[in-house]
Amino acid sequence: MGKAAALRPWRFIVVWVLLVVAVGGVAATAGGALQDDYTLKGTGSQEATDLLKERFPALSGADARVVVHAKEGKADQARVAEARTRLAALPHVSAVDPPRPSADGTTALLTVRYDVPVTDLKPKDTLDRLRSATGGLKSSGHRVEFGGQVPENVQAPDGAAEAVGIVAALIILLLAFGSVVAAGLPLVVALAGLGVGVSGITILAAFANVATTAPTVAIMIGLGVGIDYALFILTRHREGLAEGLDVPEAVGRANATAGMSVIFAGVTVLLALCGLVLSQVPVFMTMGFATGIVVALTVASAVTLLPAVLGLAGKRVLRKRDRVEGASIATESPRVRHWAERVGRRPWAWGLAALTLLLALAAPAVGMRTWPSDASSEPTSNTVRQAYDLVADKYGPGANGPLLVTVDLKKVSPESLPGLSAKLAATENIASVTPPQYSPDRSAAVLIATPTFGPQNEDITGLVDGIREDVLPPGAEVTGLTAIFVDLSRVLDERLWPVIGVVVATSFLMLLIVFRSLLAPLKAAAMNLLSIGAAYGVLTAVFQWGWGAELLGLPHSVPVSSFILLLMFAVLFGVSMDYEVFLLSRVREEYLRTGDARTSVTTGLAATGRVISSAAMIMVAVFLGFALDPGLVVKQMGVGLAVAVALDATLIRLVLVPATMALMGKANWWLPGWLDRIVPHIDLHAPSPPGDPAAARPERESIMN
């Protein structure tokens, strides 16, 4: 396929142009809107939420908070009443609660209730209408801030993160290749796959609820791996040109070797993302599907579009001085070779030093606290953060996270409500409880309990659990955003381990099949777990301990988002396997050619060291660009992924891998005979060494050539 694309490049290029236009057109005309789905089957908060939807239509929809604060003196209640009337006339507004004045009279709180969930609204347009309806308050000397579900769901991507990553990648590629053409091709190819993939996500949203952060996460991952995949194939193509091959032959060989490794690496990433299905949380499942679409398209563009543009580019992918007939082109890094030999001479010392450093970095993760992000994690310039602070200051911190206690009066006696309310009010850390609100048919009631502390307080989980166990009778439950967060965090913690087990086992089996080794896949899995653990530790130190939180635009330390552990593990395990695949492919290729286990490690590392370092630098730059995103989940993902990739390309690939492989020698490629007979053969490499049973098999030309 690679050689065919290089010989007839325009056919492949035209197909990709048509694909970009067609899929983009379908997405623009028939694509769906992004919607978060936090359905948590089997949890108490979901049970209570279902009861609200069934019997309290006015309380089951989205809400928004309008916080009115007088700049001088007390809030003008007449003006507030006028604003309430205008708010009640907005589309989908079912009710606006009476203004709740603060104790000092300077602030009034209006709660706007909608008849549809936030996923059925366009949060930005809805927020603009709220601003318009309260414009008179601002002109009369009042400060107006907005909180609640609608404003907190406004997504305002500005493209800065993507731009930072692309510019950084271009600079790194220029420095690595010294050719504008060679630097630009990986970007063009990655962006083509990315464009089709993102359009595919929009189309998917027409048939399923796709998380609002899914496109951002997918772009972050797709941009990083897309550039890297194209970079690996391009590097192998340049090596072919250096060996004197003509352009079509060099392209074909690059696609037959590096291209097959790209496909395998991409499949590994996809399988890791499929592990998110085990979370059984819809928002995570759609994140996995969306990111998988983008990764699959970037793999396709790397092995079909890139060979075509390489065929058109000819030898312009080389530096000008290297295009001369007979010019010597460096295909490996002498410095990396020297480093690998140095590590190989003292593998125990280097290996233990790297292991100690990784464990030290991972240590803070032992005390990690996870909690979904809320308005208190936003920058102080954001209106939802300002509304949060005003509410906490004037009404108490617990007013930002009230607990809704639903009571099914078909299961609980109505006469017991006063006693239940009194017992709830007497509960430690409950500041107040409202009188019961009844459903239209009086078959259910709701009590609103306000805690004495905010929703991010470490004691909130114990409070919710205590109410459920000690206060509420059967037929009563707790919901509200805070209770949902408690259940969500618990569900994600419980399902993290099954996801880890499936992802690790699947990746191990894939490496076992391709590299026909038992120890190499075990070593790869262990090292990936080390780099991910170290990344978790750095996240804990930066965000939870506050070491550098202000540099990332955060006003104070925050817990690690509950979304991060599961999502980051699946993504990182797949991405880390990319480097393992490309490095081991070259090491095994040399081993099959020479039969020398120690030298093959040095040669493989020298041949891939420069390109893996360049690829890692690009990924780190892309991920750090997304650390500028205002959303806490994306920000933490960017930092965590950048740290993990940096550690993987340095301590893991340059120290632990050569050290452990030097210690294991030929055992790196040991496979029991009985297992060798049942494991299918997938050949990504050169012919087997003398004496290897695989050498007796006739060579088969790769389908990618």
Buried (B, 14 or more C-beta within 10 A) or exposed (E): BBBBBBBEBEEBBEEBEEBBEEBBEBBEEEBBBBBBBBEBEEBBBBBBBBBBEEBBBBBBBBBBBBBBBBEEEEBBEEBBEBBBEBBBEBEBBBBBEEBBBBEEEBBBBBBBBBBEBBBEBBBEEBBEBBBEBBEBBEEBEBBBBBBBBBBBBBEEBEEEBBEBBBEBBBBBBBEBBBBEBBBBBBBEBBBBBBBBBBBBBBBBBEEBBBBBBBBBBBBBBBBBBBBBBBBBBBBBBBBBBBEEBEBBBBBBBBBBBBBBBBBBBBBBBBBBBBBBBBBBBBBBBBBBBBBBBBBBBBBBBBBBBBBBBBBBBBBBBBBEEBBEEEEEBEBBBEEBBEBBBEBBEEBEEBBEBBBEBBEEBBBBBEEBBBBBBBBBBBEEEBBBBBBBBBBBBBBBBBBBBBBBBBBBBEEBEEEBBEEBBEBBBEBEBBBBBBEBBBBEEEBBBBBBBBBBBBBBBEEBBEBBBBBBEEBBEEBBBBBBBBBBBBBBBBBBEEBBEEBBEBBBEBBBEBBBBBBBBBBBBEBBBEBBBBBBBBBBBBBBBBBBEEBBBEEBBBBEBBBBBBBBBBBBBBBBBBBBBBBBBBBBBBBBBBBBBEBBBBBBBBBBBBBBBBBBBBBBBBBBBBBBBBBBBBBBBBBBBBBBBBBBBBBBBBBBBBBBBBBBBBEBEEEBBBBEEEEBEEBEEEBBBBBBBEEBEBEEEEEEEBEBB
